[in-house]
Structures are given as structure tokens and as C-alpha cells.
Amino acid sequence: MEGMTLFIFHVIVVGILIAVTAFIAYNAGKNKGRFISEGQDNRNVQRK
């Protein structure tokens, strides 16, 4: 029983770490995309 509890604990902890990492990566990618689109908008304005 002790081994099963330890296994479940590790599965939960690893799942939380993956979720937090995915959340951080998603937000970082979203911000990078926003900066790229802002740069394109600025270039389009300069051409006009």
C-alpha cells in the first residue's frame, strides 16, 4: 500500500509541474506573438 501511495503522489506532482510549465510556455508564446504582430503593424503604418 505504501508503494502505491508514493506512486500516486509522484503522478500528481509531475502532473502539476507539467501543467505549470505548459501555462508559462503558453503565456510566453502569446506575448511573443503579440510583439511580432505589433512590429508588423508599425511597419505597415510607416509604409502609408
PDBQT receptor file of N, H, CA, C and O in Angstrom, charges set to zero:
ATOM      1  N   MET A   1       0.833  -1.205   0.000  1.00  0.00    +0.000 N 
ATOM      2  CA  MET A   1       0.000   0.000   0.000  1.00  0.00    +0.000 C 
ATOM      3  C   MET A   1       0.868   1.257   0.000  1.00  0.00    +0.000 C 
ATOM      4  O   MET A   1       0.527   2.254  -0.637  1.00  0.00    +0.000 OA
ATOM      5  N   GLU A   2       1.968   1.206   0.701  1.00  0.00    +0.000 N 
ATOM      6  H   GLU A   2       2.246   0.397   1.218  1.00  0.00    +0.000 HD
ATOM      7  CA  GLU A   2       2.856   2.369   0.787  1.00  0.00    +0.000 C 
ATOM      8  C   GLU A   2       3.438   2.726  -0.582  1.00  0.00    +0.000 C 
ATOM      9  O   GLU A   2       3.534   3.904  -0.926  1.00  0.00    +0.000 OA
ATOM     10  N   GLY A   3       3.823   1.724  -1.357  1.00  0.00    +0.000 N 
ATOM     11  H   GLY A   3       3.745   0.767  -1.078  1.00  0.00    +0.000 HD
ATOM     12  CA  GLY A   3       4.380   1.977  -2.681  1.00  0.00    +0.000 C 
ATOM     13  C   GLY A   3       3.360   2.607  -3.614  1.00  0.00    +0.000 C 
ATOM     14  O   GLY A   3       3.700   3.476  -4.417  1.00  0.00    +0.000 OA
ATOM     15  N   MET A   4       2.107   2.169  -3.509  1.00  0.00    +0.000 N 
ATOM     16  H   MET A   4       1.831   1.463  -2.857  1.00  0.00    +0.000 HD
ATOM     17  CA  MET A   4       1.058   2.722  -4.367  1.00  0.00    +0.000 C 
ATOM     18  C   MET A   4       0.802   4.183  -4.011  1.00  0.00    +0.000 C 
ATOM     19  O   MET A   4       0.613   5.010  -4.904  1.00  0.00    +0.000 OA
ATOM     20  N   THR A   5       0.794   4.510  -2.730  1.00  0.00    +0.000 N 
ATOM     21  H   THR A   5       0.947   3.838  -2.005  1.00  0.00    +0.000 HD
ATOM     22  CA  THR A   5       0.590   5.896  -2.295  1.00  0.00    +0.000 C 
ATOM     23  C   THR A   5       1.709   6.782  -2.822  1.00  0.00    +0.000 C 
ATOM     24  O   THR A   5       1.458   7.888  -3.301  1.00  0.00    +0.000 OA
ATOM     25  N   LEU A   6       2.935   6.301  -2.736  1.00  0.00    +0.000 N 
ATOM     26  H   LEU A   6       3.139   5.402  -2.348  1.00  0.00    +0.000 HD
ATOM     27  CA  LEU A   6       4.084   7.056  -3.229  1.00  0.00    +0.000 C 
ATOM     28  C   LEU A   6       3.977   7.277  -4.741  1.00  0.00    +0.000 C 
ATOM     29  O   LEU A   6       4.279   8.362  -5.238  1.00  0.00    +0.000 OA
ATOM     30  N   PHE A   7       3.547   6.246  -5.464  1.00  0.00    +0.000 N 
ATOM     31  H   PHE A   7       3.302   5.364  -5.060  1.00  0.00    +0.000 HD
ATOM     32  CA  PHE A   7       3.384   6.354  -6.913  1.00  0.00    +0.000 C 
ATOM     33  C   PHE A   7       2.324   7.400  -7.265  1.00  0.00    +0.000 C 
ATOM     34  O   PHE A   7       2.544   8.240  -8.138  1.00  0.00    +0.000 OA
ATOM     35  N   ILE A   8       1.190   7.349  -6.593  1.00  0.00    +0.000 N 
ATOM     36  H   ILE A   8       1.011   6.667  -5.884  1.00  0.00    +0.000 HD
ATOM     37  CA  ILE A   8       0.110   8.310  -6.858  1.00  0.00    +0.000 C 
ATOM     38  C   ILE A   8       0.581   9.727  -6.542  1.00  0.00    +0.000 C 
ATOM     39  O   ILE A   8       0.293  10.657  -7.295  1.00  0.00    +0.000 OA
ATOM     40  N   PHE A   9       1.298   9.897  -5.445  1.00  0.00    +0.000 N 
ATOM     41  H   PHE A   9       1.532   9.141  -4.833  1.00  0.00    +0.000 HD
ATOM     42  CA  PHE A   9       1.823  11.211  -5.073  1.00  0.00    +0.000 C 
ATOM     43  C   PHE A   9       2.724  11.761  -6.179  1.00  0.00    +0.000 C 
ATOM     44  O   PHE A   9       2.607  12.927  -6.557  1.00  0.00    +0.000 OA
ATOM     45  N   HIS A  10       3.618  10.926  -6.693  1.00  0.00    +0.000 N 
ATOM     46  H   HIS A  10       3.713   9.979  -6.387  1.00  0.00    +0.000 HD
ATOM     47  CA  HIS A  10       4.529  11.387  -7.739  1.00  0.00    +0.000 C 
ATOM     48  C   HIS A  10       3.789  11.702  -9.038  1.00  0.00    +0.000 C 
ATOM     49  O   HIS A  10       4.137  12.657  -9.733  1.00  0.00    +0.000 OA
ATOM     50  N   VAL A  11       2.781  10.915  -9.366  1.00  0.00    +0.000 N 
ATOM     51  H   VAL A  11       2.498  10.140  -8.801  1.00  0.00    +0.000 HD
ATOM     52  CA  VAL A  11       1.991  11.189 -10.571  1.00  0.00    +0.000 C 
ATOM     53  C   VAL A  11       1.319  12.552 -10.449  1.00  0.00    +0.000 C 
ATOM     54  O   VAL A  11       1.297  13.322 -11.410  1.00  0.00    +0.000 OA
ATOM     55  N   ILE A  12       0.771  12.853  -9.273  1.00  0.00    +0.000 N 
ATOM     56  H   ILE A  12       0.789  12.228  -8.493  1.00  0.00    +0.000 HD
ATOM     57  CA  ILE A  12       0.111  14.146  -9.057  1.00  0.00    +0.000 C 
ATOM     58  C   ILE A  12       1.125  15.284  -9.152  1.00  0.00    +0.000 C 
ATOM     59  O   ILE A  12       0.861  16.290  -9.811  1.00  0.00    +0.000 OA
ATOM     60  N   VAL A  13       2.268  15.142  -8.510  1.00  0.00    +0.000 N 
ATOM     61  H   VAL A  13       2.483  14.325  -7.974  1.00  0.00    +0.000 HD
ATOM     62  CA  VAL A  13       3.286  16.197  -8.517  1.00  0.00    +0.000 C 
ATOM     63  C   VAL A  13       3.808  16.439  -9.933  1.00  0.00    +0.000 C 
ATOM     64  O   VAL A  13       3.942  17.589 -10.349  1.00  0.00    +0.000 OA
ATOM     65  N   VAL A  14       4.100  15.382 -10.670  1.00  0.00    +0.000 N 
ATOM     66  H   VAL A  14       3.991  14.447 -10.332  1.00  0.00    +0.000 HD
ATOM     67  CA  VAL A  14       4.592  15.535 -12.044  1.00  0.00    +0.000 C 
ATOM     68  C   VAL A  14       3.512  16.175 -12.916  1.00  0.00    +0.000 C 
ATOM     69  O   VAL A  14       3.826  17.005 -13.770  1.00  0.00    +0.000 OA
ATOM     70  N   GLY A  15       2.260  15.809 -12.718  1.00  0.00    +0.000 N 
ATOM     71  H   GLY A  15       2.005  15.135 -12.024  1.00  0.00    +0.000 HD
ATOM     72  CA  GLY A  15       1.160  16.422 -13.466  1.00  0.00    +0.000 C 
ATOM     73  C   GLY A  15       1.062  17.911 -13.208  1.00  0.00    +0.000 C 
ATOM     74  O   GLY A  15       0.847  18.690 -14.136  1.00  0.00    +0.000 OA
ATOM     75  N   ILE A  16       1.217  18.316 -11.954  1.00  0.00    +0.000 N 
ATOM     76  H   ILE A  16       1.391  17.683 -11.200  1.00  0.00    +0.000 HD
ATOM     77  CA  ILE A  16       1.174  19.744 -11.609  1.00  0.00    +0.000 C 
ATOM     78  C   ILE A  16       2.345  20.476 -12.266  1.00  0.00    +0.000 C 
ATOM     79  O   ILE A  16       2.167  21.569 -12.805  1.00  0.00    +0.000 OA
ATOM     80  N   LEU A  17       3.533  19.884 -12.224  1.00  0.00    +0.000 N 
ATOM     81  H   LEU A  17       3.678  18.996 -11.786  1.00  0.00    +0.000 HD
ATOM     82  CA  LEU A  17       4.699  20.518 -12.852  1.00  0.00    +0.000 C 
ATOM     83  C   LEU A  17       4.492  20.693 -14.356  1.00  0.00    +0.000 C 
ATOM     84  O   LEU A  17       4.832  21.737 -14.912  1.00  0.00    +0.000 OA
ATOM     85  N   ILE A  18       3.940  19.684 -15.010  1.00  0.00    +0.000 N 
ATOM     86  H   ILE A  18       3.664  18.836 -14.559  1.00  0.00    +0.000 HD
ATOM     87  CA  ILE A  18       3.689  19.779 -16.454  1.00  0.00    +0.000 C 
ATOM     88  C   ILE A  18       2.659  20.867 -16.734  1.00  0.00    +0.000 C 
ATOM     89  O   ILE A  18       2.816  21.635 -17.683  1.00  0.00    +0.000 OA
ATOM     90  N   ALA A  19       1.604  20.942 -15.918  1.00  0.00    +0.000 N 
ATOM     91  H   ALA A  19       1.476  20.318 -15.147  1.00  0.00    +0.000 HD
ATOM     92  CA  ALA A  19       0.568  21.956 -16.123  1.00  0.00    +0.000 C 
ATOM     93  C   ALA A  19       1.138  23.365 -15.950  1.00  0.00    +0.000 C 
ATOM     94  O   ALA A  19       0.837  24.255 -16.745  1.00  0.00    +0.000 OA
ATOM     95  N   VAL A  20       1.955  23.572 -14.920  1.00  0.00    +0.000 N 
ATOM     96  H   VAL A  20       2.199  22.849 -14.274  1.00  0.00    +0.000 HD
ATOM     97  CA  VAL A  20       2.544  24.893 -14.679  1.00  0.00    +0.000 C 
ATOM     98  C   VAL A  20       3.493  25.265 -15.817  1.00  0.00    +0.000 C 
ATOM     99  O   VAL A  20       3.484  26.403 -16.286  1.00  0.00    +0.000 OA
ATOM    100  N   THR A  21       4.308  24.314 -16.261  1.00  0.00    +0.000 N 
ATOM    101  H   THR A  21       4.316  23.389 -15.880  1.00  0.00    +0.000 HD
ATOM    102  CA  THR A  21       5.238  24.578 -17.358  1.00  0.00    +0.000 C 
ATOM    103  C   THR A  21       4.487  24.913 -18.642  1.00  0.00    +0.000 C 
ATOM    104  O   THR A  21       4.877  25.831 -19.364  1.00  0.00    +0.000 OA
ATOM    105  N   ALA A  22       3.423  24.183 -18.932  1.00  0.00    +0.000 N 
ATOM    106  H   ALA A  22       3.107  23.437 -18.346  1.00  0.00    +0.000 HD
ATOM    107  CA  ALA A  22       2.630  24.450 -20.137  1.00  0.00    +0.000 C 
ATOM    108  C   ALA A  22       1.984  25.828 -20.057  1.00  0.00    +0.000 C 
ATOM    109  O   ALA A  22       1.923  26.545 -21.056  1.00  0.00    +0.000 OA
ATOM    110  N   PHE A  23       1.499  26.203 -18.869  1.00  0.00    +0.000 N 
ATOM    111  H   PHE A  23       1.548  25.621 -18.057  1.00  0.00    +0.000 HD
ATOM    112  CA  PHE A  23       0.868  27.517 -18.691  1.00  0.00    +0.000 C 
ATOM    113  C   PHE A  23       1.876  28.639 -18.941  1.00  0.00    +0.000 C 
ATOM    114  O   PHE A  23       1.566  29.616 -19.622  1.00  0.00    +0.000 OA
ATOM    115  N   ILE A  24       3.083  28.494 -18.388  1.00  0.00    +0.000 N 
ATOM    116  H   ILE A  24       3.334  27.700 -17.834  1.00  0.00    +0.000 HD
ATOM    117  CA  ILE A  24       4.125  29.511 -18.573  1.00  0.00    +0.000 C 
ATOM    118  C   ILE A  24       4.522  29.592 -20.050  1.00  0.00    +0.000 C 
ATOM    119  O   ILE A  24       4.669  30.687 -20.593  1.00  0.00    +0.000 OA
ATOM    120  N   ALA A  25       4.694  28.450 -20.694  1.00  0.00    +0.000 N 
ATOM    121  H   ALA A  25       4.575  27.560 -20.253  1.00  0.00    +0.000 HD
ATOM    122  CA  ALA A  25       5.085  28.440 -22.108  1.00  0.00    +0.000 C 
ATOM    123  C   ALA A  25       3.993  29.053 -22.978  1.00  0.00    +0.000 C 
ATOM    124  O   ALA A  25       4.290  29.780 -23.926  1.00  0.00    +0.000 OA
ATOM    125  N   TYR A  26       2.735  28.765 -22.663  1.00  0.00    +0.000 N 
ATOM    126  H   TYR A  26       2.494  28.174 -21.893  1.00  0.00    +0.000 HD
ATOM    127  CA  TYR A  26       1.621  29.323 -23.443  1.00  0.00    +0.000 C 
ATOM    128  C   TYR A  26       1.606  30.845 -23.331  1.00  0.00    +0.000 C 
ATOM    129  O   TYR A  26       1.454  31.542 -24.334  1.00  0.00    +0.000 OA
ATOM    130  N   ASN A  27       1.762  31.356 -22.120  1.00  0.00    +0.000 N 
ATOM    131  H   ASN A  27       1.885  30.790 -21.305  1.00  0.00    +0.000 HD
ATOM    132  CA  ASN A  27       1.751  32.811 -21.934  1.00  0.00    +0.000 C 
ATOM    133  C   ASN A  27       2.962  33.463 -22.590  1.00  0.00    +0.000 C 
ATOM    134  O   ASN A  27       2.841  34.546 -23.163  1.00  0.00    +0.000 OA
ATOM    135  N   ALA A  28       4.122  32.827 -22.517  1.00  0.00    +0.000 N 
ATOM    136  H   ALA A  28       4.220  31.948 -22.052  1.00  0.00    +0.000 HD
ATOM    137  CA  ALA A  28       5.317  33.385 -23.155  1.00  0.00    +0.000 C 
ATOM    138  C   ALA A  28       5.132  33.412 -24.667  1.00  0.00    +0.000 C 
ATOM    139  O   ALA A  28       5.504  34.392 -25.312  1.00  0.00    +0.000 OA
ATOM    140  N   GLY A  29       4.576  32.372 -25.237  1.00  0.00    +0.000 N 
ATOM    141  H   GLY A  29       4.274  31.575 -24.713  1.00  0.00    +0.000 HD
ATOM    142  CA  GLY A  29       4.336  32.336 -26.675  1.00  0.00    +0.000 C 
ATOM    143  C   GLY A  29       3.305  33.350 -27.103  1.00  0.00    +0.000 C 
ATOM    144  O   GLY A  29       3.434  33.962 -28.163  1.00  0.00    +0.000 OA
ATOM    145  N   LYS A  30       2.278  33.536 -26.287  1.00  0.00    +0.000 N 
ATOM    146  H   LYS A  30       2.174  33.039 -25.426  1.00  0.00    +0.000 HD
ATOM    147  CA  LYS A  30       1.229  34.508 -26.611  1.00  0.00    +0.000 C 
ATOM    148  C   LYS A  30       1.809  35.918 -26.616  1.00  0.00    +0.000 C 
ATOM    149  O   LYS A  30       1.490  36.713 -27.499  1.00  0.00    +0.000 OA
ATOM    150  N   ASN A  31       2.651  36.234 -25.648  1.00  0.00    +0.000 N 
ATOM    151  H   ASN A  31       2.911  35.587 -24.930  1.00  0.00    +0.000 HD
ATOM    152  CA  ASN A  31       3.258  37.563 -25.580  1.00  0.00    +0.000 C 
ATOM    153  C   ASN A  31       4.213  37.782 -26.745  1.00  0.00    +0.000 C 
ATOM    154  O   ASN A  31       4.247  38.871 -27.318  1.00  0.00    +0.000 OA
ATOM    155  N   LYS A  32       4.987  36.769 -27.101  1.00  0.00    +0.000 N 
ATOM    156  H   LYS A  32       4.960  35.884 -26.635  1.00  0.00    +0.000 HD
ATOM    157  CA  LYS A  32       5.927  36.900 -28.217  1.00  0.00    +0.000 C 
ATOM    158  C   LYS A  32       5.158  37.145 -29.510  1.00  0.00    +0.000 C 
ATOM    159  O   LYS A  32       5.554  37.983 -30.320  1.00  0.00    +0.000 OA
ATOM    160  N   GLY A  33       4.074  36.424 -29.704  1.00  0.00    +0.000 N 
ATOM    161  H   GLY A  33       3.753  35.743 -29.046  1.00  0.00    +0.000 HD
ATOM    162  CA  GLY A  33       3.258  36.631 -30.896  1.00  0.00    +0.000 C 
ATOM    163  C   GLY A  33       2.670  38.027 -30.941  1.00  0.00    +0.000 C 
ATOM    164  O   GLY A  33       2.568  38.628 -32.011  1.00  0.00    +0.000 OA
ATOM    165  N   ARG A  34       2.286  38.545 -29.788  1.00  0.00    +0.000 N 
ATOM    166  H   ARG A  34       2.369  38.057 -28.919  1.00  0.00    +0.000 HD
ATOM    167  CA  ARG A  34       1.714  39.889 -29.750  1.00  0.00    +0.000 C 
ATOM    168  C   ARG A  34       2.769  40.919 -30.144  1.00  0.00    +0.000 C 
ATOM    169  O   ARG A  34       2.462  41.861 -30.874  1.00  0.00    +0.000 OA
ATOM    170  N   PHE A  35       4.004  40.757 -29.675  1.00  0.00    +0.000 N 
ATOM    171  H   PHE A  35       4.254  39.991 -29.082  1.00  0.00    +0.000 HD
ATOM    172  CA  PHE A  35       5.060  41.704 -30.017  1.00  0.00    +0.000 C 
ATOM    173  C   PHE A  35       5.381  41.635 -31.512  1.00  0.00    +0.000 C 
ATOM    174  O   PHE A  35       5.652  42.660 -32.137  1.00  0.00    +0.000 OA
ATOM    175  N   ILE A  36       5.349  40.437 -32.080  1.00  0.00    +0.000 N 
ATOM    176  H   ILE A  36       5.129  39.605 -31.572  1.00  0.00    +0.000 HD
ATOM    177  CA  ILE A  36       5.622  40.297 -33.515  1.00  0.00    +0.000 C 
ATOM    178  C   ILE A  36       4.528  41.005 -34.312  1.00  0.00    +0.000 C 
ATOM    179  O   ILE A  36       4.828  41.712 -35.275  1.00  0.00    +0.000 OA
ATOM    180  N   SER A  37       3.266  40.823 -33.924  1.00  0.00    +0.000 N 
ATOM    181  H   SER A  37       3.023  40.249 -33.142  1.00  0.00    +0.000 HD
ATOM    182  CA  SER A  37       2.175  41.462 -34.667  1.00  0.00    +0.000 C 
ATOM    183  C   SER A  37       2.226  42.979 -34.500  1.00  0.00    +0.000 C 
ATOM    184  O   SER A  37       1.890  43.704 -35.436  1.00  0.00    +0.000 OA
ATOM    185  N   GLU A  38       2.634  43.473 -33.340  1.00  0.00    +0.000 N 
ATOM    186  H   GLU A  38       2.906  42.884 -32.579  1.00  0.00    +0.000 HD
ATOM    187  CA  GLU A  38       2.760  44.922 -33.151  1.00  0.00    +0.000 C 
ATOM    188  C   GLU A  38       3.851  45.473 -34.060  1.00  0.00    +0.000 C 
ATOM    189  O   GLU A  38       3.704  46.566 -34.608  1.00  0.00    +0.000 OA
ATOM    190  N   GLY A  39       4.946  44.731 -34.228  1.00  0.00    +0.000 N 
ATOM    191  H   GLY A  39       5.066  43.844 -33.783  1.00  0.00    +0.000 HD
ATOM    192  CA  GLY A  39       6.013  45.161 -35.118  1.00  0.00    +0.000 C 
ATOM    193  C   GLY A  39       5.540  45.220 -36.559  1.00  0.00    +0.000 C 
ATOM    194  O   GLY A  39       5.917  46.131 -37.296  1.00  0.00    +0.000 OA
ATOM    195  N   GLN A  40       4.730  44.275 -36.967  1.00  0.00    +0.000 N 
ATOM    196  H   GLN A  40       4.424  43.535 -36.369  1.00  0.00    +0.000 HD
ATOM    197  CA  GLN A  40       4.195  44.286 -38.327  1.00  0.00    +0.000 C 
ATOM    198  C   GLN A  40       3.248  45.464 -38.512  1.00  0.00    +0.000 C 
ATOM    199  O   GLN A  40       3.260  46.106 -39.562  1.00  0.00    +0.000 OA
ATOM    200  N   ASP A  41       2.434  45.753 -37.515  1.00  0.00    +0.000 N 
ATOM    201  H   ASP A  41       2.424  45.231 -36.662  1.00  0.00    +0.000 HD
ATOM    202  CA  ASP A  41       1.515  46.888 -37.603  1.00  0.00    +0.000 C 
ATOM    203  C   ASP A  41       2.299  48.188 -37.756  1.00  0.00    +0.000 C 
ATOM    204  O   ASP A  41       1.919  49.050 -38.549  1.00  0.00    +0.000 OA
ATOM    205  N   ASN A  42       3.383  48.335 -37.007  1.00  0.00    +0.000 N 
ATOM    206  H   ASN A  42       3.692  47.635 -36.363  1.00  0.00    +0.000 HD
ATOM    207  CA  ASN A  42       4.189  49.553 -37.092  1.00  0.00    +0.000 C 
ATOM    208  C   ASN A  42       4.815  49.694 -38.475  1.00  0.00    +0.000 C 
ATOM    209  O   ASN A  42       4.893  50.801 -39.008  1.00  0.00    +0.000 OA
ATOM    210  N   ARG A  43       5.262  48.586 -39.060  1.00  0.00    +0.000 N 
ATOM    211  H   ARG A  43       5.200  47.686 -38.627  1.00  0.00    +0.000 HD
ATOM    212  CA  ARG A  43       5.850  48.644 -40.400  1.00  0.00    +0.000 C 
ATOM    213  C   ARG A  43       4.794  49.015 -41.435  1.00  0.00    +0.000 C 
ATOM    214  O   ARG A  43       5.081  49.754 -42.377  1.00  0.00    +0.000 OA
ATOM    215  N   ASN A  44       3.578  48.508 -41.267  1.00  0.00    +0.000 N 
ATOM    216  H   ASN A  44       3.345  47.907 -40.502  1.00  0.00    +0.000 HD
ATOM    217  CA  ASN A  44       2.509  48.837 -42.211  1.00  0.00    +0.000 C 
ATOM    218  C   ASN A  44       2.151  50.314 -42.133  1.00  0.00    +0.000 C 
ATOM    219  O   ASN A  44       1.851  50.936 -43.152  1.00  0.00    +0.000 OA
ATOM    220  N   VAL A  45       2.180  50.873 -40.940  1.00  0.00    +0.000 N 
ATOM    221  H   VAL A  45       2.424  50.368 -40.112  1.00  0.00    +0.000 HD
ATOM    222  CA  VAL A  45       1.852  52.291 -40.774  1.00  0.00    +0.000 C 
ATOM    223  C   VAL A  45       2.925  53.144 -41.431  1.00  0.00    +0.000 C 
ATOM    224  O   VAL A  45       2.608  54.159 -42.051  1.00  0.00    +0.000 OA
ATOM    225  N   GLN A  46       4.193  52.751 -41.308  1.00  0.00    +0.000 N 
ATOM    226  H   GLN A  46       4.450  51.926 -40.804  1.00  0.00    +0.000 HD
ATOM    227  CA  GLN A  46       5.280  53.538 -41.884  1.00  0.00    +0.000 C 
ATOM    228  C   GLN A  46       5.222  53.545 -43.409  1.00  0.00    +0.000 C 
ATOM    229  O   GLN A  46       5.624  54.530 -44.028  1.00  0.00    +0.000 OA
ATOM    230  N   ARG A  47       4.731  52.474 -44.027  1.00  0.00    +0.000 N 
ATOM    231  H   ARG A  47       4.404  51.674 -43.523  1.00  0.00    +0.000 HD
ATOM    232  CA  ARG A  47       4.662  52.409 -45.486  1.00  0.00    +0.000 C 
ATOM    233  C   ARG A  47       3.625  53.379 -46.031  1.00  0.00    +0.000 C 
ATOM    234  O   ARG A  47       3.789  53.902 -47.133  1.00  0.00    +0.000 OA
ATOM    235  N   LYS A  48       2.569  53.624 -45.281  1.00  0.00    +0.000 N 
ATOM    236  H   LYS A  48       2.436  53.199 -44.385  1.00  0.00    +0.000 HD
ATOM    237  CA  LYS A  48       1.492  54.502 -45.756  1.00  0.00    +0.000 C 
ATOM    238  C   LYS A  48       1.909  55.910 -45.692  1.00  0.00    +0.000 C 
ATOM    239  O   LYS A  48       1.137  56.800 -46.051  1.00  0.00    +0.000 OA
TER     240      LYS A  48
